[in-house]
Amino acid sequence: MQFNIKQIENWQNVVEEILPQLQYPILLLKGNLGAGKTTFTQFLLKSLESTDEVNSPTYSIVNEYNTPKGKVYHFDLYRLKNIEEVFDIGIEEYLDNAYLCIIEWPEVYEEELYGLKFHTMSIHNNGESREISFD
């Protein structure tokens, strides 16, 4: 799926298209700084009927949100330098106990996902709009 959005309100349309396609409990979010990864997550959690305040997990590394379907964990692995640091935060336990895990900056962990089913969303901010691909 491909999208091109120009206004923040357009994220809701993206979420409405993607939400029915989420078949796996892991969603990798890729994109440069400020691309809209956390903004997308805010719209997604609102659509999942979470009443929690959604913030970037940059400093906490993982945020936990409640939804009627179960727990959603939102990771930001940007500051983690190696796979050992990812394991130190207990990511495997989160993955085992979540309705959905949203992972920003997943590159440090991506090889460990071999054999698991997951979705990937890439967001590219070109200044005037954001180009989004989802698979």
N, CA and C atoms as an extended XYZ file, in Angstrom:
405
Properties=species:S:1:pos:R:3:atomname:S:1:resname:S:1:resid:I:1 pbc="F F F"
N         0.849       -1.175        0.000 N   MET     1
C         0.000        0.000        0.000 CA  MET     1
C         0.894        1.237        0.000 C   MET     1
N         0.472        2.230       -0.732 N   GLN     2
C         1.216        3.478       -0.846 CA  GLN     2
C         0.286        4.648       -0.524 C   GLN     2
N         0.837        5.635        0.167 N   PHE     3
C         0.074        6.831        0.514 CA  PHE     3
C         0.964        8.046        0.328 C   PHE     3
N         0.328        9.167        0.082 N   ASN     4
C         1.018       10.449        0.049 CA  ASN     4
C         0.124       11.427        0.790 C   ASN     4
N         0.625       11.975        1.882 N   ILE     5
C        -0.202       12.891        2.672 CA  ILE     5
C         0.487       14.246        2.794 C   ILE     5
N        -0.342       15.279        2.913 N   LYS     6
C         0.178       16.644        2.998 CA  LYS     6
C        -0.220       17.360        4.280 C   LYS     6
N        -1.205       16.825        4.993 N   GLN     7
C        -1.675       17.471        6.225 CA  GLN     7
C        -1.747       16.429        7.334 C   GLN     7
N        -1.564       16.886        8.568 N   ILE     8
C        -1.558       15.977        9.708 CA  ILE     8
C        -2.871       15.202        9.808 C   ILE     8
N        -3.978       15.817        9.431 N   GLU     9
C        -5.281       15.154        9.504 CA  GLU     9
C        -5.348       13.940        8.584 C   GLU     9
N        -4.517       13.922        7.541 N   ASN    10
C        -4.511       12.808        6.592 CA  ASN    10
C        -4.006       11.505        7.211 C   ASN    10
N        -3.333       11.586        8.366 N   TRP    11
C        -2.891       10.362        9.041 CA  TRP    11
C        -4.086        9.476        9.378 C   TRP    11
N        -5.231       10.076        9.681 N   GLN    12
C        -6.412        9.273       10.016 CA  GLN    12
C        -6.819        8.400        8.840 C   GLN    12
N        -6.750        8.930        7.633 N   ASN    13
C        -7.072        8.145        6.440 CA  ASN    13
C        -6.101        6.977        6.274 C   ASN    13
N        -4.824        7.226        6.545 N   VAL    14
C        -3.818        6.173        6.452 CA  VAL    14
C        -4.140        5.070        7.455 C   VAL    14
N        -4.434        5.453        8.690 N   VAL    15
C        -4.757        4.480        9.735 CA  VAL    15
C        -5.989        3.664        9.348 C   VAL    15
N        -7.005        4.320        8.830 N   GLU    16
C        -8.231        3.610        8.452 CA  GLU    16
C        -7.983        2.582        7.355 C   GLU    16
N        -7.017        2.844        6.486 N   GLU    17
C        -6.676        1.888        5.432 CA  GLU    17
C        -5.795        0.751        5.963 C   GLU    17
N        -4.892        1.082        6.870 N   ILE    18
C        -3.925        0.107        7.361 CA  ILE    18
C        -4.498       -0.798        8.442 C   ILE    18
N        -5.300       -0.263        9.320 N   LEU    19
C        -5.793       -1.027       10.469 CA  LEU    19
C        -6.415       -2.371       10.074 C   LEU    19
N        -7.262       -2.430        9.065 N   PRO    20
C        -7.827       -3.739        8.687 CA  PRO    20
C        -6.773       -4.697        8.112 C   PRO    20
N        -5.632       -4.162        7.692 N   GLN    21
C        -4.575       -4.983        7.100 CA  GLN    21
C        -3.602       -5.543        8.131 C   GLN    21
N        -3.673       -5.070        9.370 N   LEU    22
C        -2.746       -5.535       10.405 CA  LEU    22
C        -3.079       -6.981       10.778 C   LEU    22
N        -2.281       -7.885       10.306 N   GLN    23
C        -2.487       -9.305       10.575 CA  GLN    23
C        -1.489       -9.840       11.592 C   GLN    23
N        -0.386       -9.147       11.784 N   TYR    24
C         0.698       -9.628       12.635 CA  TYR    24
C         0.890       -8.678       13.821 C   TYR    24
N         1.421       -9.179       14.926 N   PRO    25
C         1.529       -8.358       16.138 CA  PRO    25
C         2.761       -7.462       16.200 C   PRO    25
N         3.485       -7.345       15.093 N   ILE    26
C         4.681       -6.495       15.074 CA  ILE    26
C         4.583       -5.549       13.884 C   ILE    26
N         4.796       -4.260       14.159 N   LEU    27
C         4.815       -3.236       13.119 CA  LEU    27
C         6.110       -2.453       13.242 C   LEU    27
N         6.960       -2.542       12.228 N   LEU    28
C         8.207       -1.792       12.196 CA  LEU    28
C         7.960       -0.457       11.520 C   LEU    28
N         8.386        0.627       12.171 N   LEU    29
C         8.242        1.967       11.602 CA  LEU    29
C         9.614        2.511       11.245 C   LEU    29
N         9.803        2.802        9.975 N   LYS    30
C        11.078        3.324        9.499 CA  LYS    30
C        10.860        4.713        8.919 C   LYS    30
N        11.827        5.573        9.130 N   GLY    31
C        11.757        6.923        8.589 CA  GLY    31
C        12.750        7.810        9.291 C   GLY    31
N        13.073        8.908        8.664 N   ASN    32
C        14.033        9.832        9.257 CA  ASN    32
C        13.421       10.560       10.455 C   ASN    32
N        14.246       11.288       11.180 N   LEU    33
C        13.754       12.074       12.309 CA  LEU    33
C        12.682       13.040       11.835 C   LEU    33
N        11.588       13.091       12.571 N   GLY    34
C        10.509       14.009       12.226 CA  GLY    34
C         9.631       13.561       11.077 C   GLY    34
N         9.763       12.319       10.645 N   ALA    35
C         8.976       11.838        9.508 CA  ALA    35
C         7.504       11.667        9.847 C   ALA    35
N         7.211       11.372       11.120 N   GLY    36
C         5.815       11.200       11.517 CA  GLY    36
C         5.518        9.849       12.155 C   GLY    36
N         6.546        9.139       12.585 N   LYS    37
C         6.344        7.809       13.161 CA  LYS    37
C         5.480        7.872       14.418 C   LYS    37
N         5.788        8.785       15.314 N   THR    38
C         5.002        8.906       16.545 CA  THR    38
C         3.626        9.492       16.256 C   THR    38
N         3.530       10.398       15.319 N   THR    39
C         2.226       10.959       14.956 CA  THR    39
C         1.321        9.858       14.410 C   THR    39
N         1.854        9.011       13.549 N   PHE    40
C         1.082        7.871       13.062 CA  PHE    40
C         0.617        7.016       14.237 C   PHE    40
N         1.512        6.745       15.177 N   THR    41
C         1.180        5.912       16.331 CA  THR    41
C         0.069        6.544       17.159 C   THR    41
N         0.079        7.853       17.300 N   GLN    42
C        -0.998        8.537       18.034 CA  GLN    42
C        -2.347        8.293       17.362 C   GLN    42
N        -2.402        8.443       16.061 N   PHE    43
C        -3.650        8.214       15.328 CA  PHE    43
C        -4.064        6.746       15.405 C   PHE    43
N        -3.093        5.844       15.307 N   LEU    44
C        -3.388        4.416       15.362 CA  LEU    44
C        -3.981        4.032       16.717 C   LEU    44
N        -3.373        4.500       17.795 N   LEU    45
C        -3.870        4.148       19.129 CA  LEU    45
C        -5.238        4.754       19.399 C   LEU    45
N        -5.478        5.930       18.884 N   LYS    46
C        -6.813        6.518       19.031 CA  LYS    46
C        -7.846        5.648       18.308 C   LYS    46
N        -7.483        5.150       17.133 N   SER    47
C        -8.393        4.280       16.380 CA  SER    47
C        -8.577        2.929       17.057 C   SER    47
N        -7.603        2.517       17.854 N   LEU    48
C        -7.716        1.282       18.632 CA  LEU    48
C        -8.427        1.521       19.965 C   LEU    48
N        -8.973        2.725       20.128 N   GLU    49
C        -9.767        3.125       21.293 CA  GLU    49
C        -8.969        3.211       22.585 C   GLU    49
N        -7.684        3.510       22.470 N   SER    50
C        -6.883        3.765       23.662 CA  SER    50
C        -7.188        5.179       24.147 C   SER    50
N        -7.313        5.325       25.449 N   THR    51
C        -7.524        6.652       26.033 CA  THR    51
C        -6.232        7.180       26.644 C   THR    51
N        -5.138        6.432       26.504 N   ASP    52
C        -3.845        6.840       27.046 CA  ASP    52
C        -3.242        7.967       26.213 C   ASP    52
N        -2.452        8.798       26.877 N   GLU    53
C        -1.718        9.834       26.166 CA  GLU    53
C        -0.524        9.186       25.481 C   GLU    53
N        -0.381        9.413       24.189 N   VAL    54
C         0.674        8.774       23.405 CA  VAL    54
C         1.814        9.765       23.209 C   VAL    54
N         2.993        9.350       23.667 N   ASN    55
C         4.200       10.158       23.541 CA  ASN    55
C         5.295        9.343       22.875 C   ASN    55
N         6.296       10.040       22.392 N   SER    56
C         7.446        9.356       21.820 CA  SER    56
C         8.202        8.628       22.929 C   SER    56
N         8.586        7.376       22.686 N   PRO    57
C         9.352        6.637       23.688 CA  PRO    57
C        10.864        6.842       23.562 C   PRO    57
N        11.289        7.972       23.015 N   THR    58
C        12.711        8.207       22.774 CA  THR    58
C        13.548        8.006       24.032 C   THR    58
N        13.110        8.544       25.151 N   TYR    59
C        13.912        8.457       26.369 CA  TYR    59
C        13.544        7.258       27.228 C   TYR    59
N        12.302        6.852       27.204 N   SER    60
C        11.884        5.696       28.000 CA  SER    60
C        12.167        4.375       27.274 C   SER    60
N        12.406        4.418       25.991 N   ILE    61
C        12.649        3.301       25.083 CA  ILE    61
C        11.372        2.525       24.779 C   ILE    61
N        10.492        2.323       25.768 N   VAL    62
C         9.229        1.635       25.493 CA  VAL    62
C         8.115        2.291       26.293 C   VAL    62
N         6.987        2.509       25.629 N   ASN    63
C         5.772        2.991       26.282 CA  ASN    63
C         4.703        1.912       26.146 C   ASN    63
N         3.881        1.810       27.160 N   GLU    64
C         2.814        0.816       27.191 CA  GLU    64
C         1.469        1.520       27.123 C   GLU    64
N         0.580        1.011       26.276 N   TYR    65
C        -0.750        1.582       26.120 CA  TYR    65
C        -1.795        0.483       26.234 C   TYR    65
N        -2.929        0.834       26.787 N   ASN    66
C        -4.044       -0.099       26.912 CA  ASN    66
C        -5.054        0.157       25.808 C   ASN    66
N        -5.541       -0.935       25.223 N   THR    67
C        -6.632       -0.861       24.255 CA  THR    67
C        -7.607       -1.983       24.597 C   THR    67
N        -8.838       -1.898       24.116 N   PRO    68
C        -9.779       -2.997       24.353 CA  PRO    68
C        -9.296       -4.337       23.787 C   PRO    68
N        -8.417       -4.307       22.792 N   LYS    69
C        -7.912       -5.546       22.194 CA  LYS    69
C        -6.701       -6.105       22.930 C   LYS    69
N        -6.097       -5.311       23.813 N   GLY    70
C        -4.918       -5.754       24.549 CA  GLY    70
C        -3.854       -4.677       24.593 C   GLY    70
N        -2.726       -5.037       25.162 N   LYS    71
C        -1.609       -4.100       25.330 CA  LYS    71
C        -0.930       -3.806       23.995 C   LYS    71
N        -0.561       -2.523       23.843 N   VAL    72
C         0.255       -2.095       22.717 CA  VAL    72
C         1.534       -1.521       23.310 C   VAL    72
N         2.667       -2.005       22.828 N   TYR    73
C         3.964       -1.508       23.258 CA  TYR    73
C         4.590       -0.747       22.103 C   TYR    73
N         5.082        0.442       22.427 N   HIS    74
C         5.653        1.342       21.424 CA  HIS    74
C         7.119        1.547       21.786 C   HIS    74
N         7.995        1.024       20.930 N   PHE    75
C         9.435        1.076       21.176 CA  PHE    75
C        10.096        2.128       20.304 C   PHE    75
N        11.176        2.705       20.825 N   ASP    76
C        12.068        3.550       20.042 CA  ASP    76
C        13.476        3.029       20.312 C   ASP    76
N        14.047        2.337       19.342 N   LEU    77
C        15.354        1.712       19.513 CA  LEU    77
C        16.497        2.590       19.013 C   LEU    77
N        16.218        3.855       18.746 N   TYR    78
C        17.195        4.768       18.159 CA  TYR    78
C        18.492        4.849       18.966 C   TYR    78
N        18.377        4.918       20.288 N   ARG    79
C        19.559        5.111       21.132 CA  ARG    79
C        20.277        3.811       21.480 C   ARG    79
N        19.714        2.667       21.122 N   LEU    80
C        20.346        1.399       21.455 CA  LEU    80
C        21.434        1.079       20.426 C   LEU    80
N        22.585        0.696       20.926 N   LYS    81
C        23.762        0.544       20.065 CA  LYS    81
C        23.951       -0.859       19.504 C   LYS    81
N        23.397       -1.862       20.195 N   ASN    82
C        23.626       -3.230       19.742 CA  ASN    82
C        22.483       -4.123       20.210 C   ASN    82
N        22.487       -5.342       19.716 N   ILE    83
C        21.403       -6.274       19.993 CA  ILE    83
C        21.329       -6.631       21.482 C   ILE    83
N        22.458       -6.650       22.168 N   GLU    84
C        22.453       -6.963       23.597 CA  GLU    84
C        21.621       -5.944       24.376 C   GLU    84
N        21.724       -4.680       24.012 N   GLU    85
C        20.921       -3.653       24.682 CA  GLU    85
C        19.430       -3.861       24.428 C   GLU    85
N        19.095       -4.347       23.252 N   VAL    86
C        17.691       -4.626       22.940 CA  VAL    86
C        17.194       -5.776       23.814 C   VAL    86
N        17.985       -6.816       23.933 N   PHE    87
C        17.590       -7.940       24.786 CA  PHE    87
C        17.513       -7.516       26.251 C   PHE    87
N        18.379       -6.589       26.665 N   ASP    88
C        18.377       -6.116       28.059 CA  ASP    88
C        17.067       -5.438       28.448 C   ASP    88
N        16.376       -4.848       27.501 N   ILE    89
C        15.089       -4.217       27.841 CA  ILE    89
C        13.952       -5.239       27.887 C   ILE    89
N        14.249       -6.484       27.546 N   GLY    90
C        13.249       -7.543       27.617 CA  GLY    90
C        12.280       -7.565       26.454 C   GLY    90
N        12.756       -7.201       25.285 N   ILE    91
C        11.864       -7.065       24.140 CA  ILE    91
C        11.109       -8.350       23.832 C   ILE    91
N        11.735       -9.494       24.036 N   GLU    92
C        11.059      -10.758       23.702 CA  GLU    92
C         9.814      -10.977       24.553 C   GLU    92
N         9.886      -10.605       25.824 N   GLU    93
C         8.715      -10.743       26.687 CA  GLU    93
C         7.593       -9.803       26.246 C   GLU    93
N         7.955       -8.587       25.853 N   TYR    94
C         6.949       -7.664       25.328 CA  TYR    94
C         6.280       -8.270       24.094 C   TYR    94
N         7.090       -8.799       23.182 N   LEU    95
C         6.546       -9.366       21.951 CA  LEU    95
C         5.599      -10.530       22.234 C   LEU    95
N         5.914      -11.298       23.260 N   ASP    96
C         5.097      -12.456       23.615 CA  ASP    96
C         3.772      -12.090       24.280 C   ASP    96
N         3.684      -10.885       24.826 N   ASN    97
C         2.525      -10.522       25.640 CA  ASN    97
C         1.756       -9.318       25.117 C   ASN    97
N         1.878       -9.043       23.836 N   ALA    98
C         1.271       -7.837       23.287 CA  ALA    98
C         0.216       -8.160       22.246 C   ALA    98
N        -0.766       -7.290       22.177 N   TYR    99
C        -1.658       -7.300       21.024 CA  TYR    99
C        -0.877       -6.782       19.815 C   TYR    99
N        -0.062       -5.726       20.058 N   LEU   100
C         0.719       -5.121       18.989 CA  LEU   100
C         1.972       -4.492       19.571 C   LEU   100
N         3.105       -4.687       18.891 N   CYS   101
C         4.351       -3.996       19.212 CA  CYS   101
C         4.715       -3.117       18.026 C   CYS   101
N         4.841       -1.838       18.286 N   ILE   102
C         5.228       -0.864       17.273 CA  ILE   102
C         6.679       -0.513       17.562 C   ILE   102
N         7.553       -0.734       16.601 N   ILE   103
C         8.982       -0.546       16.832 CA  ILE   103
C         9.535        0.506       15.880 C   ILE   103
N         9.887        1.672       16.445 N   GLU   104
C        10.570        2.716       15.677 CA  GLU   104
C        12.065        2.430       15.685 C   GLU   104
N        12.735        2.752       14.598 N   TRP   105
C        14.167        2.530       14.446 CA  TRP   105
C        14.510        1.058       14.714 C   TRP   105
N        13.894        0.131       13.972 N   PRO   106
C        14.053       -1.297       14.263 CA  PRO   106
C        15.343       -1.929       13.744 C   PRO   106
N        16.165       -1.186       13.047 N   GLU   107
C        17.304       -1.777       12.339 CA  GLU   107
C        18.230       -2.592       13.248 C   GLU   107
N        18.444       -2.152       14.478 N   VAL   108
C        19.340       -2.857       15.390 CA  VAL   108
C        18.787       -4.226       15.787 C   VAL   108
N        17.496       -4.429       15.617 N   TYR   109
C        16.841       -5.658       16.045 CA  TYR   109
C        16.300       -6.494       14.883 C   TYR   109
N        16.284       -5.931       13.724 N   GLU   110
C        15.580       -6.533       12.582 CA  GLU   110
C        16.030       -7.951       12.241 C   GLU   110
N        17.315       -8.246       12.326 N   GLU   111
C        17.793       -9.582       12.005 CA  GLU   111
C        17.205      -10.634       12.938 C   GLU   111
N        16.902      -10.256       14.174 N   GLU   112
C        16.344      -11.189       15.151 CA  GLU   112
C        14.897      -11.556       14.824 C   GLU   112
N        14.267      -10.805       13.952 N   LEU   113
C        12.883      -11.069       13.580 CA  LEU   113
C        12.766      -12.118       12.478 C   LEU   113
N        13.896      -12.625       12.016 N   TYR   114
C        13.890      -13.626       10.957 CA  TYR   114
C        12.998      -14.800       11.377 C   TYR   114
N        12.094      -15.154       10.521 N   GLY   115
C        11.177      -16.254       10.807 CA  GLY   115
C         9.862      -15.804       11.415 C   GLY   115
N         9.805      -14.571       11.916 N   LEU   116
C         8.554      -14.036       12.466 CA  LEU   116
C         7.835      -13.241       11.380 C   LEU   116
N         6.540      -13.158       11.507 N   LYS   117
C         5.765      -12.358       10.569 CA  LYS   117
C         5.552      -10.976       11.165 C   LYS   117
N         5.764       -9.958       10.351 N   PHE   118
C         5.602       -8.579       10.803 CA  PHE   118
C         5.273       -7.690        9.614 C   PHE   118
N         4.823       -6.501        9.936 N   HIS   119
C         4.555       -5.479        8.925 CA  HIS   119
C         5.665       -4.435        8.991 C   HIS   119
N         5.882       -3.772        7.873 N   THR   120
C         6.838       -2.672        7.823 CA  THR   120
C         6.163       -1.463        7.203 C   THR   120
N         6.352       -0.327        7.861 N   MET   121
C         5.879        0.938        7.310 CA  MET   121
C         7.083        1.864        7.187 C   MET   121
N         7.255        2.434        6.010 N   SER   122
C         8.325        3.400        5.776 CA  SER   122
C         7.690        4.751        5.489 C   SER   122
N         8.240        5.777        6.131 N   ILE   123
C         7.724        7.135        5.966 CA  ILE   123
C         8.875        8.019        5.513 C   ILE   123
N         8.677        8.706        4.411 N   HIS   124
C         9.691        9.618        3.902 CA  HIS   124
C         9.089       11.014        3.815 C   HIS   124
N         9.713       11.941        4.512 N   ASN   125
C         9.273       13.328        4.519 CA  ASN   125
C        10.090       14.076        3.482 C   ASN   125
N         9.436       14.559        2.439 N   ASN   126
C        10.164       15.293        1.409 CA  ASN   126
C         9.951       16.801        1.511 C   ASN   126
N         9.471       17.251        2.655 N   GLY   127
C         9.282       18.680        2.872 CA  GLY   127
C         7.842       19.112        2.682 C   GLY   127
N         7.274       18.833        1.528 N   GLU   128
C         5.903       19.229        1.245 CA  GLU   128
C         4.889       18.158        1.624 C   GLU   128
N         5.335       16.900        1.601 N   SER   129
C         4.423       15.810        1.899 CA  SER   129
C         5.200       14.634        2.472 C   SER   129
N         4.444       13.630        2.890 N   ARG   130
C         5.053       12.404        3.386 CA  ARG   130
C         4.607       11.253        2.478 C   ARG   130
N         5.593       10.494        2.043 N   GLU   131
C         5.322        9.314        1.238 CA  GLU   131
C         5.429        8.116        2.166 C   GLU   131
N         4.393        7.296        2.153 N   ILE   132
C         4.275        6.188        3.091 CA  ILE   132
C         4.072        4.909        2.310 C   ILE   132
N         4.810        3.882        2.691 N   SER   133
C         4.574        2.560        2.131 CA  SER   133
C         4.341        1.607        3.289 C   SER   133
N         3.422        0.667        3.091 N   PHE   134
C         3.067       -0.299        4.116 CA  PHE   134
C         2.978       -1.669        3.482 C   PHE   134
N         3.614       -2.647        4.128 N   ASP   135
C         3.444       -4.036        3.663 CA  ASP   135
C         3.361       -4.958        4.863 C   ASP   135
